[in-house]
């Protein structure tokens, strides 16, 4: 605040009034103070009132959706590693909204978290540059950051999808549908790339009607699956781009009267997948490992390690359970 006051040519009380939105400051002075705040990367410390000796270090975690089963193990792993370092975890959900992600991340920084773990919803993270320069260790998980250099811990989405689709091809399928999330999402784009790579490697064409990208609501996924499974060249197998898509695909396939079952491989495991008949073949990623590796990296930086920004990619694992091994109709 002293630096801001000196740059704007005002007193500390004036800076405090501007920061807290209090009256009694002319518009011209407000403008000078705000310009100084922006130039210096100043952020208000909302936890200053409760600072005390020996306070617990804190880590902020910005998730996409706390209700998504994929993020439960990841959240738990982050919390366990943070706790082992004597740190408290604070988390929130962006609901896949870039503005909400930014709001949450900056709110956590304003409360002076020591480190930040972000599952990106947006594709421009330059808003975090002042925080990173100010010493807030930051690691991105599941998706890389946009337009800044920072640590990222990802799953091998492209390689995993390629392996899953190749598994369907090895079972004899030539018409394989792909249903994924919105194309601007990094993981959705990478899994589509893996699907196309597997098809190209096998010398198989990809009909436009076999690919669907968009919101993964049950209604939209069900409509896409039904469209792919009808018509003159119906798909004989489906590759689902995430666990939400897979669950809806299972429901659609269960309602079909067709005596020739459709093969299915899903990206991400999900609860009870092994108990269905047939069990659902999946490309599993280790959400807990993503959380552990990201948080370990964060605490390395908090300990003062001089490390270049690094992209760490964890392998996926194909789990055959029956649905992905069904042959096409004779």
C-alpha positions as CSV (number, residue, x, y, z in Angstrom):
1,X,0.0,0.0,0.0
2,X,2.9,2.3,0.7
3,X,4.2,1.7,-2.9
4,X,0.8,2.4,-4.3
5,X,0.5,5.6,-2.2
6,X,3.9,6.8,-3.3
7,X,3.2,6.1,-7.0
8,X,-0.2,7.9,-6.9
9,X,1.0,10.8,-4.8
10,X,-1.6,10.2,-2.0
11,X,-1.7,9.0,1.6
12,X,-2.2,5.5,2.9
13,X,-5.7,6.3,4.1
14,X,-6.7,7.4,0.6
15,X,-5.4,4.1,-0.9
16,X,-7.4,2.3,1.8
17,X,-10.5,4.2,0.9
18,X,-10.2,3.4,-2.8
19,X,-9.5,-0.3,-2.2
20,X,-12.4,-0.6,0.1
21,X,-14.8,1.4,-2.0
22,X,-15.3,4.1,0.7
23,X,-16.6,7.6,-0.1
24,X,-14.6,10.9,0.2
25,X,-12.2,10.5,-2.7
26,X,-12.4,12.5,-5.9
27,X,-12.8,10.6,-9.2
28,X,-9.4,11.9,-10.4
29,X,-7.7,10.5,-7.3
30,X,-9.5,7.2,-7.6
31,X,-8.3,6.9,-11.2
32,X,-4.7,7.7,-10.1
33,X,-4.8,5.1,-7.3
34,X,-6.3,2.4,-9.5
35,X,-3.7,3.0,-12.2
36,X,-1.0,2.6,-9.5
37,X,-2.6,-0.6,-8.2
38,X,-2.8,-2.1,-11.8
39,X,0.8,-1.1,-12.6
40,X,2.2,-2.6,-9.3
41,X,0.1,-5.7,-9.3
42,X,-1.3,-4.8,-5.8
43,X,-3.8,-7.2,-4.3
44,X,-5.7,-6.6,-1.1
45,X,-5.0,-9.1,1.7
46,X,-8.4,-10.1,3.0
47,X,-7.0,-12.3,5.7
48,X,-4.9,-9.5,7.3
49,X,-7.4,-9.0,10.1
50,X,-7.0,-12.5,11.3
51,X,-3.3,-13.0,10.9
52,X,-1.6,-14.4,13.9
53,X,1.7,-16.1,14.7
54,X,2.0,-19.7,13.6
55,X,-1.0,-19.5,11.3
56,X,-1.6,-22.6,9.0
57,X,-0.4,-22.4,5.5
58,X,-3.2,-22.6,2.9
59,X,-3.6,-24.1,-0.5
60,X,-6.4,-23.1,-2.9
61,X,-8.0,-25.7,-5.3
62,X,-10.2,-24.5,-8.2
63,X,-12.1,-27.5,-9.6
64,X,-14.5,-27.8,-12.6
65,X,-17.4,-29.5,-10.7
66,X,-17.3,-30.8,-7.2
67,X,-20.2,-33.1,-8.0
68,X,-18.3,-34.9,-10.8
69,X,-17.0,-38.3,-9.5
70,X,-13.7,-37.8,-11.3
71,X,-12.8,-34.9,-9.0
72,X,-13.5,-36.7,-5.7
73,X,-10.3,-38.8,-5.6
74,X,-8.3,-35.8,-7.0
75,X,-9.6,-33.5,-4.3
76,X,-8.9,-36.1,-1.6
77,X,-5.3,-36.6,-2.8
78,X,-4.6,-32.8,-2.8
79,X,-6.0,-32.5,0.7
80,X,-3.9,-35.4,2.0
81,X,-0.7,-34.1,0.6
82,X,-1.5,-30.6,1.8
83,X,-2.3,-32.0,5.3
84,X,1.0,-33.8,5.4
85,X,2.7,-30.4,5.0
86,X,0.6,-28.9,7.7
87,X,-1.4,-26.9,5.2
88,X,-5.2,-26.3,5.0
89,X,-7.1,-26.8,1.7
90,X,-9.8,-24.4,0.5
91,X,-11.6,-25.4,-2.7
92,X,-14.4,-24.2,-5.0
93,X,-16.1,-25.1,-8.3
94,X,-15.8,-23.0,-11.5
95,X,-18.8,-24.8,-13.1
96,X,-16.8,-24.8,-16.3
97,X,-17.2,-21.0,-16.4
98,X,-14.0,-19.0,-17.2
99,X,-15.2,-15.9,-15.4
100,X,-16.1,-18.0,-12.3
101,X,-12.7,-19.6,-12.4
102,X,-11.0,-16.2,-12.5
103,X,-13.2,-14.9,-9.7
104,X,-12.4,-17.9,-7.5
105,X,-8.7,-18.0,-8.2
106,X,-8.3,-14.2,-7.4
107,X,-10.5,-14.5,-4.3
108,X,-8.2,-17.2,-3.0
109,X,-5.1,-15.1,-3.8
110,X,-6.7,-12.1,-2.0
111,X,-7.0,-14.3,1.1
112,X,-3.3,-15.0,0.7
113,X,-3.2,-18.7,-0.1
114,X,0.4,-19.9,-0.3
115,X,-0.3,-22.0,-3.4
116,X,-2.9,-22.5,-6.0
117,X,-4.0,-25.6,-8.0
118,X,-6.3,-24.9,-10.9
119,X,-8.3,-27.1,-13.2
120,X,-8.8,-24.6,-16.0
121,X,-12.2,-23.6,-17.4
122,X,-10.8,-20.8,-19.5
123,X,-7.9,-20.5,-22.0
124,X,-6.3,-17.3,-20.9
125,X,-4.6,-17.3,-17.5
126,X,-2.5,-14.1,-17.8
127,X,-4.6,-12.7,-14.9
128,X,-2.5,-14.9,-12.6
129,X,0.8,-13.5,-13.7
130,X,0.9,-10.8,-10.9
131,X,0.1,-13.5,-8.3
132,X,2.7,-15.8,-9.5
133,X,5.3,-13.0,-9.6
134,X,4.2,-12.2,-6.0
135,X,5.1,-15.7,-4.9
136,X,1.9,-17.7,-5.2
137,X,3.0,-21.1,-6.4
138,X,0.6,-22.3,-9.1
139,X,0.1,-25.7,-10.7
140,X,-2.5,-26.6,-13.3
141,X,-4.1,-30.0,-13.4
142,X,-6.0,-32.1,-16.1
143,X,-5.7,-29.3,-18.7
144,X,-2.8,-27.0,-19.5
145,X,-2.8,-23.2,-18.7
146,X,-3.6,-20.7,-21.5
147,X,-1.1,-18.0,-22.6
148,X,1.2,-18.4,-19.6
149,X,4.1,-20.7,-18.7
150,X,3.3,-22.8,-15.6
151,X,3.5,-26.3,-14.3
152,X,0.8,-28.7,-15.6
153,X,0.0,-32.2,-14.6
154,X,-2.1,-34.1,-17.2
155,X,-3.3,-37.5,-18.2
156,X,-2.3,-39.0,-21.6
157,X,-5.7,-38.2,-23.2
158,X,-4.6,-38.6,-26.8
159,X,-2.6,-41.8,-26.2
160,X,-5.4,-43.3,-24.0
161,X,-8.1,-42.6,-26.6
162,X,-5.9,-44.0,-29.3
163,X,-5.4,-47.2,-27.3
164,X,-9.2,-47.6,-26.6
165,X,-10.2,-47.1,-30.2
166,X,-7.4,-49.5,-31.4
167,X,-8.9,-52.0,-29.0
168,X,-12.3,-51.7,-30.8
169,X,-10.6,-52.0,-34.2
170,X,-8.8,-55.2,-33.0
171,X,-12.2,-56.7,-32.1
172,X,-13.2,-56.2,-35.8
173,X,-15.0,-52.9,-35.8
174,X,-14.7,-50.5,-38.7
175,X,-17.5,-48.1,-38.1
176,X,-16.7,-46.5,-34.7
177,X,-18.5,-43.5,-33.3
178,X,-17.0,-40.9,-31.0
179,X,-19.0,-38.8,-28.6
180,X,-17.0,-36.2,-26.6
181,X,-17.3,-32.9,-24.8
182,X,-17.1,-29.4,-26.3
183,X,-14.1,-29.1,-28.7
184,X,-12.5,-26.1,-27.0
185,X,-11.9,-28.2,-23.9
186,X,-8.3,-29.5,-24.0
187,X,-9.1,-33.1,-22.9
188,X,-12.0,-33.4,-25.4
189,X,-9.8,-32.2,-28.3
190,X,-7.0,-34.6,-27.3
191,X,-9.3,-37.6,-27.1
192,X,-10.7,-36.8,-30.5
193,X,-7.2,-36.5,-31.8
194,X,-6.4,-40.0,-30.4
195,X,-9.6,-41.4,-32.0
196,X,-8.7,-40.0,-35.4
197,X,-5.1,-41.2,-35.1
198,X,-6.2,-44.8,-34.3
199,X,-8.7,-44.8,-37.3
200,X,-6.0,-43.3,-39.6
201,X,-3.4,-45.9,-38.5
202,X,-5.8,-48.7,-39.4
203,X,-6.6,-47.1,-42.7
204,X,-10.3,-46.5,-41.8
205,X,-12.3,-43.5,-42.9
206,X,-14.2,-41.3,-40.4
207,X,-17.7,-40.4,-41.5
208,X,-18.9,-37.0,-40.2
209,X,-22.0,-38.7,-38.7
210,X,-19.7,-40.8,-36.5
211,X,-18.4,-37.8,-34.5
212,X,-20.3,-35.7,-32.0
213,X,-18.8,-33.0,-29.8
214,X,-20.8,-30.7,-27.6
215,X,-22.4,-30.4,-24.1
216,X,-22.5,-33.8,-22.4
217,X,-26.1,-33.5,-21.1
218,X,-27.9,-36.9,-21.0
219,X,-30.3,-35.6,-23.7
220,X,-27.7,-34.4,-26.2
221,X,-25.5,-37.5,-25.7
222,X,-28.5,-39.9,-26.1
223,X,-29.6,-38.1,-29.3
224,X,-26.0,-38.3,-30.7
225,X,-25.7,-42.0,-29.8
226,X,-29.1,-42.9,-31.3
227,X,-28.2,-41.0,-34.5
228,X,-24.9,-42.9,-34.9
229,X,-26.6,-46.3,-34.4
230,X,-29.2,-45.8,-37.2
231,X,-29.1,-45.0,-40.9
232,X,-27.4,-46.7,-43.8
233,X,-24.0,-46.9,-42.2
234,X,-24.6,-47.2,-38.5
235,X,-21.7,-47.4,-36.1
236,X,-21.1,-50.9,-34.6
237,X,-19.1,-49.5,-31.7
238,X,-18.9,-46.3,-29.6
239,X,-16.0,-44.6,-27.9
240,X,-17.2,-42.3,-25.1
241,X,-15.1,-39.3,-24.3
242,X,-15.7,-39.1,-20.6
243,X,-17.6,-40.9,-17.8
244,X,-20.7,-38.8,-18.1
245,X,-21.0,-39.8,-21.8
246,X,-20.3,-43.4,-21.0
247,X,-23.1,-43.6,-18.5
248,X,-25.6,-42.2,-20.9
249,X,-24.3,-44.5,-23.7
250,X,-24.9,-47.5,-21.4
251,X,-28.5,-46.4,-20.9
252,X,-29.1,-46.0,-24.7
253,X,-27.6,-49.4,-25.5
254,X,-29.7,-51.0,-22.8
255,X,-32.9,-49.8,-24.4
256,X,-32.1,-51.1,-27.9
257,X,-34.0,-54.2,-29.1
258,X,-31.3,-54.9,-31.7
259,X,-30.1,-58.5,-31.2
260,X,-26.6,-57.5,-32.2
261,X,-25.1,-55.6,-29.2
262,X,-23.0,-52.5,-29.8
263,X,-19.4,-52.5,-28.4
264,X,-18.5,-49.7,-26.0
265,X,-15.3,-48.3,-24.6
266,X,-15.3,-45.2,-22.3
267,X,-12.7,-42.8,-21.2
268,X,-12.6,-42.6,-17.4
269,X,-13.7,-45.4,-15.1
270,X,-16.9,-45.0,-13.1
271,X,-18.6,-46.7,-10.1
272,X,-20.2,-50.1,-10.8
273,X,-18.8,-50.3,-14.4
274,X,-17.4,-53.7,-13.5
275,X,-20.8,-55.0,-12.3
276,X,-22.8,-54.3,-15.4
277,X,-23.4,-57.1,-17.9
278,X,-21.3,-57.0,-19.9
279,X,-18.8,-55.0,-17.8
280,X,-17.8,-51.7,-19.3
281,X,-14.4,-51.5,-20.9
282,X,-12.7,-48.2,-20.0
283,X,-9.5,-46.2,-20.4
284,X,-8.9,-45.3,-16.8
285,X,-6.9,-42.3,-15.7
286,X,-5.6,-42.0,-12.1
287,X,-7.3,-38.9,-10.7
288,X,-5.7,-39.4,-7.3
289,X,-2.2,-39.6,-8.9
290,X,-3.0,-36.3,-10.8
291,X,-3.8,-34.7,-7.4
292,X,-0.7,-36.1,-5.6
293,X,1.8,-35.2,-8.3
294,X,0.4,-31.7,-8.7
295,X,0.4,-31.0,-5.0
296,X,3.9,-32.5,-4.6
297,X,5.1,-30.1,-7.3
298,X,3.4,-27.2,-5.6
299,X,5.1,-27.9,-2.3
300,X,8.5,-28.2,-4.1
301,X,8.0,-24.7,-5.3
302,X,6.8,-23.5,-1.9
303,X,10.0,-24.9,-0.5
304,X,12.0,-22.7,-2.8
305,X,13.0,-25.2,-5.6
306,X,14.1,-23.3,-8.7
307,X,12.3,-25.4,-11.4
308,X,11.4,-24.5,-14.9
309,X,7.7,-24.7,-15.8
310,X,7.1,-28.4,-16.6
311,X,4.4,-30.4,-18.3
312,X,4.0,-33.8,-16.6
313,X,1.9,-36.4,-18.4
314,X,0.6,-39.5,-16.5
315,X,-0.2,-42.7,-18.4
316,X,-3.7,-44.1,-18.7
317,X,-4.7,-47.8,-18.4
318,X,-7.0,-49.9,-20.6
319,X,-9.3,-52.1,-18.5
320,X,-11.1,-54.8,-20.7
321,X,-14.3,-55.9,-19.0
322,X,-16.5,-57.2,-21.9
323,X,-18.3,-54.3,-23.6
324,X,-15.2,-53.3,-25.7
325,X,-14.6,-56.9,-26.8
326,X,-18.0,-57.5,-28.4
327,X,-17.5,-58.3,-32.1
328,X,-19.4,-56.5,-34.9
329,X,-22.4,-58.2,-36.6
330,X,-21.3,-60.9,-39.0
